[in-house]
Amino acid sequence: MDTSNSRIFTENQLLNFMSEVFIRMGATQEDAYLATDVLLEADLRGVDSHGVARLSGYVRLWEAGRINMKPNIKVVRETAAAATVDGDGGLGLVVAARAMSIAVKKASATGVGMVSVCNSNHFGVASYHAMKAIPHHMIGMSMTNASPLVTPTLGKERMLGTNPHCWVFPAREFDPVVIDIASAAAANGKLEIAERLGKPLPDGWALDANGEPSNDPSILKKGGSLLPLGSTYEMGSHKGYGMAAVADILSGVLSGGNFGPWVPPFVAFLQPPANPVGKGIGHFLTAMRIDAFRDLDEYYTAIDGWIRRLKSTEPIDVNEPVLIHGELELREYRQRKKNGIPINDKIVADMEILAEKFKISL
């Protein structure tokens, strides 16, 4: 990434700063460090849209009374392999992490654990939660609904979120396969990054309020909408629309959370709906114990073989080999662990405002 307009922070600097902000907001030390861990993981993996850049947004929601910093997160319905969790309006960063722990525990006992969550908030980067299955020799999955910014195929009204899906498959010889994708043509954070850098959007990402294609990175603030993954009907946008629908139904409809245009937004330029149909934002998390399906050694031999063969695909350009999902993020993670984390100057300015607000040294 271009670091010319960035300042380098160490991992510990961001850890101390963000956790202190959450504590000043009223979080317990345990919750503050958990929430910080989610954001820090995003910054380390190069997902700059979901790291410290999101911190001021959580503060804004807290100031508006939309986040409960000391939630009573509880299971309200369950079977041996499934549960519904009420997040009590807590930080989605914390609520989703706790729910994934429940999914892993259930999978340990039954082979599969599935948890639907309501009454939560923005849960950060989806990969963080799904990757919690890896140490347990499990496949992890996480998805969430989100701010209604995406129009369905053939529409121009904002009805769904970018509703990401993340699937994580552990490997032995290789790094895990981490497939973390928005169901929209682009995540909203990508537009925010383009806006900060003053760059136009690629074709096929967004429409203006009249349903016409737009390259304006601030178009969502002007009544525009994101397109589903696939961009246009002719290019297969019904597939992205379907992915968004799955995440919305499992996260919102199934849990008792809000869904569709009623999902309370994280973005500052949208207000919560006056007539919600459920409780907060919803998530859906799954853990699957590999040895419930196949001998572990056999699985690891097979998944390593799968990765090895895909990586050996003949590339179009010998200088750009075929990659496995998660490979670029892990490469960035290792570099940033060693060299520090570049934070855009505009985000640093936001951090300085928070430092002044909470009387914290940056």
C-alpha positions, 0 to 999 in steps of 0.5 A: 500500500502507499504509505506516503500519507501515513504514520507508522505505529507499533502494534503495542501503541495501537493496542494501548490506545484503542483498549484505553478508549474502550475502557474510558467508554465503560468497557471492562478491561477484558472486553476492551482488550477483546474489542481491540484485538479484533480491530488490531487483527484487521490492521495487521492483516492490511484490512485498513478499513476495519481496524483503528479507522473504525474506532471513532465510529464505535465512539460515535454510536456509544455517544448516541446511546446505541452501544451498551458497554457492559452488556449481559450477553446471554443464550436465549434459545439452544439445542446441543448444536445450535443457539441464539444469543442476545447481545444486549446491545453490546459491541459487536466486536465482543458479542460475536467473539463470545458467540463464536466461542459458544459455537466452538464449544458446541462443535467440540461436543456434537461435531457442529456448532451454529450460533445466530446472534441478535441485538448486537452491533458492527462486529469488525472484520469477519475473518477474526471470528471465523479464524477462532476455529483454527486452533481447535482443528475446526472449519470456521464460518462467520457472517453478518448483516450490516448498514443498508447500502446495497441495492438488489439486482435491478433496483436502485433503493438501498435495501441490504448491507455489504453482508460479508461471508467468511470461511476458514479452512485450516491446513498443516503444511500451508497457511489456512485458507481464509475466504473473507468476501463482501456480498457487494461489489465492494465493502463500504470501507473501500469507498471510505479509503478511496475518498480519503485518497481522493481516488475515483471508484472503479466502474461497477461498484456504485450507482447514484440516487437515480440508478446511474453508474457512478465513480464518486467515492462519496456517492453513498452520502449523496443518496447513491447505493452499492451494487451487489457482487457481480455489479450488473445483472448481465455480469451476475449480480444476482449471485451477490444479491443471493449471498447478501440475502443468505447472510441477512436471513441467517443473521437477522430473520433467524435470530430475531434481529433487524434485517434488510433496510431496518438494520441499524446503520454503522455509517454516520450519514444514515439514521436508525429506522424509526420502526425496527422489526427486530433487535439490533444487528445480527450475526451468524457463526459456525464451527465444524469439527473436521474429525466429525467428517473425516480423519484429521490426518486424511483431511490435512493431507487432502487440503494441503494437496488442494492448496499445492495444486491450486498454487501451481496453476499456470498463471497468465503472467509469470510475475503474478502467480495464482494466490490462495485466499488469505495469502496476501493478508498473511503476508501483510500481517508478517510484514506489519508485525516486523515493521509496524502498521501504517495508519493514514494521516486522516485516521491519525487526525481522528485518533488525535481527536479521540486522544483529546476527548478521553485525555489519552496520550497518543 
